[in-house]
Amino acid sequence: MGLGNTFKTARLLVSLTVLFVLVGGALGGSGGMLLAFILALVMNAGSYWMSDRLALAMTGAREVSFSEAPELHRLVEQLTLQARLPKPRVYVVDSPAPNAFATGRDPAHAAVAVTTGITHILTHEELAGVLAHELAHVRNRDTLLAAVVATIAGAITMIANMAQWALLFGGYGRGEEDDGGGLGGLVGGILMIFLAPIAAVIIQLAISRSREYAADSTGASIVGDPLPLARALEKLEMANRAIPMAVPPATAHQFTVQPFSGNGLAGLFSTHPPTAERVARLRAMALRPMPL
């Protein structure tokens, strides 16, 4: 994970937290800002300890033993040795849509999951490329970062939506002692209520897309060849357009490719970069040496 990419991600995460605090200030003045900051700390702690269990539960993943899926376990074990990581727990999601994801707060508490449909369309080498991509998320600590980002962005949207309803029914107010400058403060607060969710989504998408590119690069380095992952991404993209997954939108950022169709306006708000661009970058990597 490059230093510049890490700095960019950290800057975006700080921006998201600051936005959350500003929403609190728009709704409750200085007291609201303090409360929002405390809530951000609490949510980050909750994401740290609970993100993996929530992700697995929301996607309906079930853990499989070695005897249930020996080939899958062997492949995961081989790749973790190559990546110099502890072996994660292995899960399966009962879905014909081919996809995979990883979760967990750190490499020692990680899990990887694949759908039942993924082995039907990918070769052994292509599946290795996909699993290496997911292990790259674990090695780069993206699994925890994504959970924290999704939690804060979701909270901003939820609070802003509540404030919009309060405004609609005449219940919005910050108090005379903390009105931020009368009419100007009120207008600023209203603008914050409506613009904050949009800004939160934009920041979340920027972080998610940046981490996908990094995981593609790291995953390709783990297997020593970017082309199997490139071929797998093309197959997964086409298959998930034809067979979208029935998963909560909040979990979309976890998967190797967008788990439901990204056509039209939805494509602008995809948690993943365009698959064609990911494939192009991987194919370009094949022309260069592959350092681990």
URVEN-V635759 format. One record per pair of residues at least 12 apart in sequence whose ideal C-beta (glycine too) atoms are under 10 Angstrom apart, sorted by the first residue. I is the first residue (numbers start at 1). GAP is how many residues later the second one is. D is the distance in whole Angstrom. If there is no record, write none. Layout:
BEGIN
I|GAP|D ; I|GAP|D
END
This chain:
BEGIN
1|135|9 ; 1|138|8 ; 1|139|5 ; 1|140|8 ; 1|141|9 ; 1|210|9 ; 1|213|5 ; 1|214|9 ; 1|216|9 ; 1|217|7 ; 2|212|8 ; 2|215|9 ; 5|135|9 ; 5|205|6 ; 5|206|8 ; 5|208|8 ; 5|209|6 ; 5|212|9 ; 6|134|9 ; 6|135|10 ; 6|204|10 ; 6|208|9 ; 8|198|8 ; 8|199|9 ; 8|202|6 ; 9|131|10 ; 9|132|10 ; 9|133|9 ; 9|136|7 ; 9|140|9 ; 9|197|9 ; 9|198|6 ; 9|201|6 ; 9|202|7 ; 9|205|9 ; 10|135|9 ; 10|197|10 ; 11|192|10 ; 11|195|10 ; 11|196|10 ; 12|133|10 ; 12|137|8 ; 12|190|10 ; 12|191|5 ; 12|192|9 ; 12|193|10 ; 12|194|6 ; 12|195|5 ; 12|196|10 ; 12|198|8 ; 13|31|10 ; 13|132|7 ; 13|135|7 ; 13|136|6 ; 13|139|8 ; 13|190|8 ; 13|191|10 ; 13|194|7 ; 14|189|10 ; 15|184|8 ; 15|185|10 ; 15|187|10 ; 15|188|6 ; 15|191|9 ; 15|192|10 ; 16|24|9 ; 16|132|9 ; 16|133|6 ; 16|136|5 ; 16|137|6 ; 16|140|8 ; 16|183|9 ; 16|184|6 ; 16|186|10 ; 16|187|5 ; 16|188|7 ; 16|190|10 ; 16|191|8 ; 17|19|9 ; 17|20|8 ; 17|23|5 ; 17|24|9 ; 17|26|10 ; 17|27|8 ; 17|131|9 ; 17|132|10 ; 17|135|6 ; 17|139|10 ; 17|186|10 ; 18|18|10 ; 18|19|10 ; 18|22|10 ; 19|17|10 ; 19|133|8 ; 19|134|9 ; 19|137|6 ; 19|173|9 ; 19|176|10 ; 19|177|6 ; 19|178|10 ; 19|180|6 ; 19|181|6 ; 19|184|7 ; 20|13|10 ; 20|16|5 ; 20|17|8 ; 20|19|8 ; 20|20|5 ; 20|23|9 ; 20|132|6 ; 20|133|9 ; 20|135|7 ; 20|136|5 ; 20|139|8 ; 20|176|8 ; 20|180|8 ; 21|12|5 ; 21|13|9 ; 21|14|9 ; 21|15|5 ; 21|16|5 ; 21|17|10 ; 21|18|9 ; 21|19|7 ; 22|14|8 ; 22|134|9 ; 22|166|10 ; 22|167|10 ; 22|170|6 ; 22|174|7 ; 22|177|10 ; 23|13|6 ; 23|132|9 ; 23|133|6 ; 23|134|10 ; 23|136|6 ; 23|137|6 ; 23|140|8 ; 23|166|9 ; 23|169|6 ; 23|170|8 ; 23|172|10 ; 23|173|5 ; 23|174|9 ; 23|176|10 ; 23|177|9 ; 24|12|3 ; 24|13|7 ; 24|14|9 ; 24|15|8 ; 24|16|9 ; 24|132|10 ; 24|135|8 ; 24|168|10 ; 25|12|10 ; 25|149|9 ; 25|153|9 ; 25|155|8 ; 25|163|10 ; 25|164|8 ; 25|167|8 ; 26|133|10 ; 26|134|9 ; 26|137|8 ; 26|146|10 ; 26|148|8 ; 26|154|8 ; 26|159|9 ; 26|160|10 ; 26|162|7 ; 26|163|4 ; 26|164|8 ; 26|165|8 ; 26|166|4 ; 26|167|6 ; 26|170|8 ; 27|132|7 ; 27|133|9 ; 27|135|9 ; 27|136|6 ; 27|139|9 ; 27|145|8 ; 27|146|9 ; 27|147|7 ; 27|162|7 ; 27|165|8 ; 27|166|8 ; 28|145|10 ; 28|146|6 ; 28|147|8 ; 28|150|7 ; 28|161|10 ; 29|145|5 ; 29|146|7 ; 29|148|8 ; 29|149|3 ; 29|150|8 ; 29|151|7 ; 29|156|9 ; 29|160|9 ; 30|147|10 ; 30|148|6 ; 30|150|10 ; 31|143|10 ; 31|144|9 ; 31|147|7 ; 32|127|10 ; 32|142|8 ; 32|143|10 ; 32|146|8 ; 32|157|10 ; 36|119|9 ; 36|120|9 ; 36|123|8 ; 39|113|9 ; 39|116|7 ; 39|120|9 ; 40|108|9 ; 40|111|9 ; 40|112|6 ; 40|115|8 ; 40|116|10 ; 43|104|10 ; 43|105|8 ; 43|108|5 ; 43|109|6 ; 43|111|9 ; 43|112|6 ; 44|100|10 ; 44|103|9 ; 44|104|5 ; 44|107|7 ; 44|108|8 ; 45|103|10 ; 46|101|9 ; 46|102|9 ; 46|105|7 ; 47|58|8 ; 47|97|7 ; 47|98|9 ; 47|99|9 ; 47|100|4 ; 47|101|5 ; 47|102|9 ; 47|103|8 ; 47|104|5 ; 47|105|9 ; 48|57|5 ; 48|58|9 ; 48|61|10 ; 48|96|6 ; 48|99|8 ; 48|100|8 ; 49|56|7 ; 49|60|10 ; 50|55|9 ; 50|97|8 ; 50|101|10 ; 51|52|6 ; 51|53|8 ; 51|54|6 ; 51|58|10 ; 51|92|7 ; 51|93|7 ; 51|94|10 ; 51|95|8 ; 51|96|3 ; 51|97|8 ; 51|99|9 ; 51|100|8 ; 51|203|10 ; 52|36|10 ; 52|37|9 ; 52|50|9 ; 52|51|4 ; 52|52|5 ; 52|53|7 ; 52|54|10 ; 52|57|7 ; 52|58|8 ; 52|59|6 ; 52|91|8 ; 52|92|9 ; 52|95|8 ; 53|50|9 ; 53|51|10 ; 53|58|10 ; 54|49|9 ; 54|93|8 ; 54|96|10 ; 54|97|10 ; 54|196|9 ; 54|197|9 ; 55|36|10 ; 55|46|7 ; 55|47|9 ; 55|48|4 ; 55|49|9 ; 55|56|8 ; 55|58|9 ; 55|88|8 ; 55|91|9 ; 55|92|7 ; 55|95|10 ; 55|193|10 ; 55|195|9 ; 55|196|6 ; 55|199|6 ; 56|33|9 ; 56|35|6 ; 56|37|9 ; 56|45|9 ; 56|47|7 ; 56|48|10 ; 56|55|6 ; 56|57|7 ; 56|195|10 ; 58|189|7 ; 58|190|5 ; 58|192|7 ; 58|193|5 ; 58|196|9 ; 59|32|9 ; 59|34|5 ; 59|36|9 ; 59|40|10 ; 59|42|7 ; 59|44|9 ; 59|54|7 ; 59|56|9 ; 59|186|8 ; 59|187|10 ; 59|188|5 ; 59|189|8 ; 59|192|6 ; 59|195|8 ; 59|196|9 ; 59|200|9 ; 60|31|10 ; 60|32|10 ; 60|33|6 ; 60|34|7 ; 60|35|8 ; 60|53|10 ; 60|186|9 ; 60|187|8 ; 61|28|10 ; 61|29|10 ; 61|30|4 ; 61|31|7 ; 61|32|5 ; 61|33|9 ; 61|34|10 ; 61|40|8 ; 61|42|9 ; 61|50|8 ; 61|51|10 ; 61|52|4 ; 61|53|9 ; 61|54|9 ; 62|29|6 ; 62|30|6 ; 62|31|8 ; 62|32|8 ; 62|51|9 ; 63|26|6 ; 63|27|7 ; 63|28|5 ; 63|29|8 ; 63|48|8 ; 63|50|9 ; 64|25|9 ; 64|26|6 ; 64|27|7 ; 64|28|5 ; 64|49|9 ; 64|50|10 ; 65|25|8 ; 66|24|8 ; 68|22|9 ; 68|24|8 ; 69|21|7 ; 69|22|10 ; 69|23|7 ; 69|45|9 ; 69|50|9 ; 71|48|8 ; 71|53|8 ; 71|56|9 ; 72|18|6 ; 72|19|10 ; 72|20|8 ; 72|40|9 ; 72|42|7 ; 72|46|10 ; 72|47|8 ; 72|55|8 ; 72|59|9 ; 73|14|8 ; 73|17|6 ; 75|15|10 ; 75|39|10 ; 75|49|7 ; 75|52|7 ; 75|53|6 ; 75|56|6 ; 75|57|10 ; 76|12|7 ; 76|13|9 ; 76|14|6 ; 76|36|6 ; 76|38|9 ; 76|52|10 ; 76|55|6 ; 76|56|10 ; 76|58|9 ; 76|59|8 ; 77|13|9 ; 78|50|8 ; 78|53|9 ; 78|145|10 ; 79|33|9 ; 79|48|10 ; 79|49|6 ; 79|50|10 ; 79|52|6 ; 79|53|5 ; 79|55|9 ; 79|56|6 ; 79|57|10 ; 79|140|9 ; 79|143|6 ; 79|144|7 ; 80|27|9 ; 80|30|9 ; 80|32|9 ; 80|51|9 ; 80|52|10 ; 80|55|7 ; 80|58|9 ; 80|59|10 ; 80|142|9 ; 82|46|9 ; 82|50|8 ; 82|53|9 ; 82|139|9 ; 82|140|5 ; 82|141|7 ; 82|142|8 ; 82|210|8 ; 83|24|9 ; 83|48|10 ; 83|49|7 ; 83|52|5 ; 83|53|8 ; 83|55|8 ; 83|56|6 ; 83|135|8 ; 83|136|9 ; 83|138|9 ; 83|139|5 ; 83|140|9 ; 83|209|8 ; 84|23|9 ; 84|55|8 ; 84|138|9 ; 84|208|9 ; 85|22|5 ; 85|23|9 ; 85|25|8 ; 85|50|6 ; 85|51|10 ; 85|53|6 ; 85|54|6 ; 85|137|9 ; 86|20|9 ; 86|21|6 ; 86|22|6 ; 86|23|9 ; 86|24|8 ; 86|52|9 ; 87|20|10 ; 87|23|9 ; 87|25|9 ; 87|48|10 ; 88|14|7 ; 88|15|9 ; 88|16|7 ; 88|19|8 ; 88|20|9 ; 88|21|8 ; 88|22|4 ; 88|23|5 ; 88|24|5 ; 88|25|9 ; 88|43|10 ; 88|46|9 ; 88|47|8 ; 88|50|7 ; 88|55|10 ; 89|14|10 ; 89|15|8 ; 89|20|9 ; 89|21|7 ; 89|22|4 ; 89|23|8 ; 89|24|9 ; 90|21|7 ; 90|22|6 ; 90|23|8 ; 90|24|8 ; 90|41|10 ; 91|12|9 ; 91|20|6 ; 91|21|7 ; 91|22|4 ; 91|23|8 ; 92|21|7 ; 92|22|6 ; 92|23|7 ; 92|24|6 ; 92|26|10 ; 92|27|10 ; 93|20|6 ; 93|21|7 ; 93|22|5 ; 93|23|7 ; 93|24|9 ; 93|25|9 ; 93|152|8 ; 93|154|8 ; 93|162|10 ; 94|21|8 ; 94|22|6 ; 94|23|9 ; 95|19|10 ; 95|20|4 ; 95|21|6 ; 95|22|6 ; 95|23|9 ; 95|148|8 ; 95|149|10 ; 95|150|6 ; 95|151|7 ; 95|152|8 ; 95|164|9 ; 96|19|8 ; 96|20|7 ; 96|21|4 ; 96|22|10 ; 96|24|8 ; 96|143|9 ; 96|146|10 ; 96|147|6 ; 96|149|9 ; 97|18|6 ; 97|19|9 ; 97|20|5 ; 97|21|9 ; 97|139|9 ; 97|142|7 ; 97|143|6 ; 97|144|10 ; 97|145|9 ; 97|146|4 ; 97|147|7 ; 97|148|4 ; 97|149|8 ; 97|150|9 ; 97|158|9 ; 97|160|10 ; 97|162|7 ; 97|163|9 ; 98|16|8 ; 98|17|6 ; 98|18|9 ; 98|19|4 ; 98|20|4 ; 98|21|8 ; 98|22|7 ; 98|23|5 ; 98|24|7 ; 98|29|10 ; 98|32|9 ; 98|134|9 ; 98|137|7 ; 98|138|6 ; 98|140|10 ; 98|141|5 ; 98|142|7 ; 98|145|8 ; 98|147|9 ; 98|158|9 ; 98|159|9 ; 98|161|10 ; 99|14|9 ; 99|15|8 ; 99|16|5 ; 99|18|8 ; 99|19|6 ; 99|31|9 ; 99|137|6 ; 99|140|8 ; 99|141|7 ; 99|144|10 ; 99|146|6 ; 99|148|9 ; 99|155|9 ; 99|156|5 ; 99|157|6 ; 99|158|6 ; 99|159|9 ; 99|160|6 ; 100|12|7 ; 100|13|6 ; 100|14|4 ; 100|15|7 ; 100|18|6 ; 100|22|10 ; 100|27|8 ; 100|30|5 ; 100|31|7 ; 100|33|8 ; 100|34|6 ; 100|132|9 ; 100|136|9 ; 100|154|9 ; 100|155|7 ; 100|156|5 ; 100|157|9 ; 101|12|6 ; 101|13|8 ; 101|14|9 ; 101|33|6 ; 101|36|8 ; 101|42|9 ; 101|45|10 ; 101|146|10 ; 101|150|8 ; 101|151|10 ; 101|152|9 ; 101|153|4 ; 101|154|5 ; 101|155|7 ; 101|158|9 ; 102|29|9 ; 102|31|9 ; 102|32|4 ; 102|33|7 ; 102|34|9 ; 102|35|5 ; 102|36|5 ; 102|37|10 ; 102|40|8 ; 102|41|6 ; 102|44|10 ; 102|113|9 ; 102|152|7 ; 102|153|10 ; 102|154|9 ; 103|31|9 ; 103|34|9 ; 103|35|9 ; 103|40|5 ; 103|41|9 ; 103|43|9 ; 103|44|8 ; 103|148|9 ; 103|151|6 ; 104|33|9 ; 104|34|6 ; 104|37|10 ; 104|39|5 ; 104|40|7 ; 104|43|9 ; 105|36|9 ; 105|38|7 ; 105|39|5 ; 105|42|8 ; 105|43|10 ; 106|32|8 ; 106|35|7 ; 106|37|8 ; 106|38|7 ; 107|28|9 ; 107|31|5 ; 107|32|7 ; 107|33|10 ; 107|34|8 ; 107|36|9 ; 108|30|10 ; 109|29|10 ; 109|34|10 ; 109|35|10 ; 110|24|9 ; 110|25|8 ; 110|27|9 ; 110|28|5 ; 110|29|9 ; 110|33|7 ; 110|34|10 ; 111|23|10 ; 111|27|9 ; 111|32|9 ; 112|18|10 ; 112|19|6 ; 112|22|5 ; 112|23|7 ; 112|25|9 ; 112|26|8 ; 112|31|10 ; 113|21|8 ; 113|141|9 ; 113|142|9 ; 114|13|8 ; 114|16|8 ; 114|17|8 ; 114|20|9 ; 114|142|9 ; 115|121|10 ; 115|125|10 ; 115|128|10 ; 115|130|7 ; 115|132|10 ; 115|140|9 ; 115|141|10 ; 115|144|9 ; 117|119|10 ; 117|122|7 ; 117|123|9 ; 117|126|7 ; 117|128|9 ; 118|12|7 ; 118|13|10 ; 118|114|9 ; 118|117|9 ; 118|118|8 ; 118|121|9 ; 118|138|9 ; 120|119|9 ; 121|111|9 ; 121|114|5 ; 121|115|8 ; 121|117|9 ; 121|118|6 ; 122|106|9 ; 122|109|8 ; 122|110|6 ; 122|113|6 ; 122|114|8 ; 122|117|10 ; 123|105|8 ; 123|108|8 ; 123|109|8 ; 123|112|9 ; 124|104|9 ; 125|98|8 ; 125|100|8 ; 125|102|9 ; 125|103|4 ; 125|104|9 ; 125|106|8 ; 125|107|9 ; 126|101|9 ; 126|102|5 ; 126|103|7 ; 126|104|9 ; 126|105|6 ; 126|106|4 ; 126|107|9 ; 126|108|10 ; 126|109|7 ; 126|110|9 ; 127|101|8 ; 127|105|7 ; 128|91|9 ; 128|94|9 ; 128|95|6 ; 128|97|9 ; 128|100|6 ; 128|101|9 ; 128|104|9 ; 129|87|9 ; 129|90|7 ; 129|91|7 ; 129|93|9 ; 129|94|6 ; 129|96|8 ; 129|97|8 ; 129|98|8 ; 129|99|4 ; 129|100|3 ; 129|101|8 ; 129|102|8 ; 129|103|5 ; 129|104|8 ; 129|127|10 ; 129|153|9 ; 130|89|8 ; 130|93|10 ; 130|98|8 ; 130|99|7 ; 130|102|5 ; 130|103|8 ; 130|105|10 ; 130|106|7 ; 130|126|5 ; 130|127|9 ; 131|88|8 ; 131|91|9 ; 131|92|9 ; 131|98|10 ; 131|101|10 ; 131|125|9 ; 132|83|9 ; 132|84|10 ; 132|86|8 ; 132|87|4 ; 132|88|7 ; 132|89|8 ; 132|90|4 ; 132|91|5 ; 132|92|9 ; 132|93|10 ; 132|96|9 ; 132|97|7 ; 133|79|9 ; 133|82|5 ; 133|83|6 ; 133|84|9 ; 133|85|8 ; 133|86|4 ; 133|87|8 ; 133|89|9 ; 133|90|9 ; 133|96|6 ; 133|99|8 ; 133|100|9 ; 133|123|6 ; 133|124|10 ; 133|145|10 ; 133|149|10 ; 134|81|8 ; 134|85|8 ; 134|120|9 ; 134|121|9 ; 134|122|7 ; 135|80|9 ; 135|83|8 ; 135|84|7 ; 135|87|6 ; 135|88|10 ; 136|75|9 ; 136|76|10 ; 136|78|7 ; 136|79|4 ; 136|80|8 ; 136|81|8 ; 136|82|4 ; 136|83|4 ; 136|84|9 ; 136|85|8 ; 136|86|6 ; 136|93|10 ; 137|74|7 ; 137|75|9 ; 137|77|9 ; 137|78|5 ; 137|81|8 ; 137|82|8 ; 137|117|8 ; 137|119|9 ; 138|77|9 ; 138|80|10 ; 139|76|9 ; 139|79|6 ; 139|80|9 ; 139|83|8 ; 140|71|7 ; 140|74|6 ; 140|75|6 ; 140|77|10 ; 140|78|6 ; 140|79|10 ; 141|70|10 ; 142|65|9 ; 142|66|9 ; 142|68|10 ; 142|69|4 ; 142|70|9 ; 142|72|7 ; 142|73|6 ; 142|76|10 ; 142|111|9 ; 142|112|10 ; 143|68|10 ; 143|111|8 ; 145|62|7 ; 145|63|9 ; 145|66|7 ; 146|58|9 ; 146|61|8 ; 146|62|7 ; 146|65|7 ; 146|105|10 ; 146|107|5 ; 146|108|7 ; 146|125|9 ; 147|106|9 ; 147|107|9 ; 148|59|10 ; 149|51|9 ; 149|54|8 ; 149|55|5 ; 149|56|10 ; 149|57|10 ; 149|58|5 ; 149|59|7 ; 149|62|9 ; 149|104|8 ; 150|54|7 ; 150|57|10 ; 150|58|9 ; 150|100|6 ; 150|101|9 ; 150|102|9 ; 150|103|6 ; 150|104|9 ; 150|121|9 ; 151|99|9 ; 152|48|7 ; 152|51|9 ; 152|52|8 ; 153|43|10 ; 153|44|8 ; 153|46|9 ; 153|47|4 ; 153|48|7 ; 153|49|10 ; 153|50|7 ; 153|51|4 ; 153|52|9 ; 153|54|9 ; 153|55|10 ; 153|97|10 ; 154|43|10 ; 154|46|8 ; 154|47|10 ; 154|50|9 ; 154|96|7 ; 155|45|9 ; 156|40|5 ; 156|41|6 ; 156|42|10 ; 156|43|8 ; 156|44|4 ; 156|45|9 ; 156|47|9 ; 156|48|9 ; 157|39|8 ; 157|40|4 ; 157|41|9 ; 157|43|6 ; 157|44|8 ; 157|47|10 ; 158|39|9 ; 159|34|9 ; 159|37|8 ; 159|38|9 ; 160|32|8 ; 160|33|5 ; 160|34|7 ; 160|35|9 ; 160|36|5 ; 160|37|5 ; 160|38|9 ; 160|40|8 ; 161|32|9 ; 161|36|7 ; 162|31|9 ; 163|26|8 ; 163|27|9 ; 163|29|9 ; 163|30|5 ; 163|31|9 ; 163|33|9 ; 164|26|9 ; 164|29|6 ; 164|30|7 ; 164|33|9 ; 166|27|9 ; 167|22|9 ; 167|23|7 ; 167|26|7 ; 167|27|9 ; 172|14|9 ; 172|17|8 ; 172|18|8 ; 172|21|8 ; 173|13|9 ; 173|16|9 ; 174|12|8 ; 174|15|6 ; 201|68|6 ; 201|70|10 ; 202|67|9 ; 204|49|8 ; 204|65|10 ; 204|67|8 ; 205|48|9 ; 205|63|9 ; 205|64|7 ; 205|65|7 ; 205|66|6 ; 205|67|9 ; 205|68|9 ; 207|46|9 ; 207|64|9 ; 208|44|9 ; 208|45|5 ; 208|46|10 ; 208|62|9 ; 208|63|4 ; 208|64|7 ; 208|65|9 ; 209|44|9 ; 209|61|8 ; 209|62|7 ; 209|63|7 ; 209|64|4 ; 209|65|9 ; 209|68|10 ; 209|69|10 ; 210|63|9 ; 211|42|9 ; 211|60|10 ; 211|61|10 ; 211|62|10 ; 212|41|9 ; 212|44|9 ; 212|45|9 ; 212|59|8 ; 212|60|5 ; 212|61|6 ; 212|63|10 ; 212|66|7 ; 213|59|10 ; 213|60|6 ; 213|64|8 ; 213|65|7 ; 213|68|7 ; 213|69|10 ; 215|14|10 ; 215|41|9 ; 215|63|10 ; 216|13|6 ; 216|14|9 ; 216|17|8 ; 216|40|10 ; 216|57|9 ; 216|62|6 ; 216|63|9 ; 216|65|7 ; 216|66|6 ; 216|69|8 ; 217|12|10 ; 217|61|10 ; 217|64|8 ; 217|65|8 ; 217|68|7 ; 217|73|10 ; 218|74|9 ; 219|37|9 ; 219|63|9 ; 220|61|9 ; 220|62|6 ; 220|65|6 ; 220|66|8 ; 220|70|7 ; 221|64|9 ; 221|69|6 ; 221|70|6 ; 221|71|5 ; 222|68|10 ; 222|70|7 ; 223|67|9 ; 223|69|10 ; 224|66|5 ; 224|67|10 ; 224|68|8 ; 225|57|10 ; 225|60|9 ; 225|61|7 ; 225|65|7 ; 226|53|9 ; 226|55|8 ; 226|56|4 ; 226|57|7 ; 226|58|8 ; 226|59|4 ; 226|60|5 ; 226|61|10 ; 226|62|9 ; 226|64|7 ; 227|52|10 ; 227|55|7 ; 227|56|7 ; 227|58|9 ; 227|59|5 ; 228|54|9 ; 229|27|9 ; 229|49|9 ; 229|50|9 ; 229|53|6 ; 229|56|10 ; 230|45|10 ; 230|48|8 ; 230|49|5 ; 230|50|9 ; 230|51|9 ; 230|52|4 ; 230|53|6 ; 230|54|10 ; 230|55|9 ; 230|56|8 ; 231|48|8 ; 231|51|9 ; 231|52|10 ; 232|24|8 ; 232|25|9 ; 232|47|10 ; 232|50|10 ; 233|23|7 ; 233|24|6 ; 233|39|10 ; 233|42|5 ; 233|43|9 ; 233|45|6 ; 233|46|6 ; 233|49|8 ; 234|23|10 ; 234|41|7 ; 234|42|9 ; 234|44|10 ; 234|45|6 ; 235|22|9 ; 236|19|9 ; 236|20|6 ; 236|21|4 ; 236|22|9 ; 236|23|10 ; 236|39|8 ; 237|19|10 ; 237|20|5 ; 237|21|8 ; 237|25|9 ; 237|35|9 ; 237|37|9 ; 237|38|4 ; 237|39|8 ; 237|41|9 ; 237|42|9 ; 238|19|10 ; 238|37|9 ; 239|18|9 ; 240|15|8 ; 240|16|9 ; 240|17|6 ; 240|18|7 ; 240|19|6 ; 240|20|7 ; 240|21|7 ; 240|22|9 ; 240|35|10 ; 241|16|10 ; 241|17|9 ; 241|19|9 ; 241|20|5 ; 241|21|8 ; 241|22|8 ; 241|34|10 ; 242|19|9 ; 243|16|10 ; 243|17|10 ; 243|18|10 ; 244|14|9 ; 244|15|7 ; 244|16|4 ; 244|17|6 ; 244|18|10 ; 245|13|9 ; 245|14|4 ; 245|15|6 ; 246|13|9 ; 246|14|9 ; 247|12|6 ; 247|13|8 ; 249|17|10 ; 249|20|10 ; 249|22|9 ; 250|21|10 ; 251|20|10 ; 252|17|10 ; 252|18|8 ; 252|19|5 ; 252|20|8 ; 253|17|10 ; 253|18|4 ; 253|19|8 ; 254|17|9 ; 255|16|9 ; 255|17|8 ; 256|16|9 ; 256|22|10 ; 257|13|10 ; 257|15|6 ; 257|18|6 ; 257|21|9 ; 258|12|5 ; 258|13|7 ; 258|14|5 ; 258|15|10 ; 258|16|10 ; 258|17|8 ; 259|12|10 ; 259|13|10 ; 262|12|9 ; 262|13|9
END
